[in-house]
Amino acid sequence: MDGWDASLPPQDRSAGGVVFRPYIRKKDGKPGFLVGLIERSQSGWWDLPKGHLEKGETEEQAAIREVEEESGLNGEIVMPLGEARYLADSRRGNLRKQVRWYLMRDLNPKLEKPRPQPGETHDAIWCDLDEAIALVYFENARVILRRARRILKEGDFHPALCSTENGSLNTSGARDLPA
C-alpha cells in the first residue's frame, strides 16, 4: 500500500540507483556484492542515493546524475528495479512521492571509497549487499535492495560465479576486491 489514491499523480518525482560491484568476501571466501550507500546529513539515516528530476531530464539521466552527486559513484544502468510510491513528510504536509530505481554497475575499474556530497550526505560507503539490507532506514529501500540481490544472484554479474570452459569457477578480477 502506497498511502495515496492511485488516481492522483505524484507531486514529486525522483530517481536513484543501487550501484554494485562484485567481490570475494574475506570472512568466508564466498562471492558477494558491494553496494553504494549514503548517510543523509540531516537525519543520519543510511539510504540509497536518489534525487529529483531536473527539467527536461529522463528518469535514467536523473538516476545516474544523482548517484554521482550524492555518492561520487559512476554507474551504468543495467536494468530498472521498479518504483516506490509513498507519502513523504514535507513543510507543506504530506507529499505524494514516486521514486524510480535502477540497478547500476560501478564503472570505476578500481575500488575507491565513495565521496559524500557536502551538505546532502554525511558519508558514503561500500557495503556488503546483505548487510546493506539491514542497515538502510526505510523499508522501501530494503525492498529495492532485496530485489537487486535476487537479480544479481540469478544473473551473470559476478566473475566468480561464471564458469569457465572446463567447468571450474572463474575468479579473475574478483579476488582483488576487499570485504
N, C-alpha and C positions, 0 to 999 in steps of 0.2 A: 504494500500500500504506500503510495507516494504522498498522500496528505492533501492533494488538491483535486478539484473537479477536472476530469480529463477533457472537458470541452473548453477549458481556459488555456490559453497559450502560456509558455514560460515568460516570466518578466526579466529573467536573466539567463543568458546562455554562456556556458563556459566549455572548455575542452582541456584535457590533460592526458598524461601518459604514464604507463608502467614501463620504465626503461629497465632492460635486463641485460645481463651478461653471464655466460656460463662460467662455472669454476668447479674445482675439486675441493671438497671440504677437508680441512686439515684434521678435524676431530675424528673422522671415520673413513676418509679416503673415498667417499661416495660423491658422484656428480650432483651438483646443485645449481641454483641460480641466485645471483645477487640482483637486487632491485634498488633503484634510487629512491630515497625518502627525504622529505624536508621536515624541519621543525618550524612551525609557524611562530613568528616573532611575538605576536600579541597574546597567544594562548599557551604556547609551549607544547602544543599537541603535534604529534607526528602524523604526517599526511602524505599523499601523493601530490606531485606538482600539477597544478592546473590554474586556469585563469580565464578571464573574459575574452570574448572575440572582439577584435577591433574592426572598425568599419571596413567593409569590403573583403574581410578575411574569411577563408573557409574554416571549418572546424579542424581539419587536418593541419592547416597552417598555424592556427592558434595553438593547437596542442604542441607542435614542435617548438614554436616560439616560447610558450610559457614554460615548458620543461627546461629549455636552455636558460631562460631568465631566472627562474626560481632555484635551479639546481646546478647550472653550468654544464649539464649533460647534453651531448649532441646525439639525438636519437633519430632513427629512421623508422617510420611506421611499417609494421609487419602486417597488422590486421586490426580491425575495430574490436573493442571489448564490450561494447554496449553503452548504455546510458544510465545515469542515476537521476531521478527526479525527486525533489524534496522541497519542503518549506524551510527556508533559512531565515533566521532572525536578522533583522536589519533595523536601521534607525527609523525606517518608515513602516515597521511592522513586519509581518511575515511576507517573504518574497518567494514566488514560485521560481525555483532554480532547476535548470537542466544542465547536466554535465555529460559530454560525450567523451568516452575513454578509448584510448588506443594502446595496443601492445607495441613497444618500440625496442629495437635492437640498439645497443650502445655502439656508436660509430668510432669511438676513440680506440685506436689499436692498443694502447697501454692503459692499464687500470690506474686511474687517478682519482683522488678524493674529489667528490662533487664540491662545487663552490656555491655557498648560500648567497641569495640576493639581499644586499643591505636594505634594511627597513621592512622587508617582506618575510624573509626566512632567517631564523637564528642560526640554523645549522643544516647541513645536507650531508647524507651518508649513503654508503653502500650497505645493504643489509641482506642477510640470507632471506629468501622469499618466505620460508616457513616462519621465521622469527618476525618478519615484517607484518604478517597477518595478525600476530598477537600484539605488535607494537602500535599500529595505527589506531587513532582515536575513534574514527567514525565507522559505523557498521557498513555503510555503503562502500567505503574503501576496502574493507575486509572482503566484501562480496566480489569486488573487481579483482583483488589480489588472488582470491581462490579460483576465479575464472581463468586468470592468467596462468596460475600454477597448473591447472588441468590442461590447458592448451600447450604449455611448454613441455610438460611431461609426456604428452601424447605425440608431439611433433619432433621434427629433426632440428632442434635448436641447440643441442649440446654435442660438441665434438666427441666427448667420452661415451655418448650413448649411440653414436653412429658406428655400425660395424664396418670393418674393412673387408676386402675381398676374401681373405682367408678365415673370416668369422671371428677374429679377435676384436677387442674394443680398440677404437682409435682415440687415443688421448692426446694427440698432437695439438698443441696450442691451449690446452685446458689446464695442465698442471701448474703453470706459472701464475695462476690467479690465486690470490690469498683467500683465507677463510673470512 
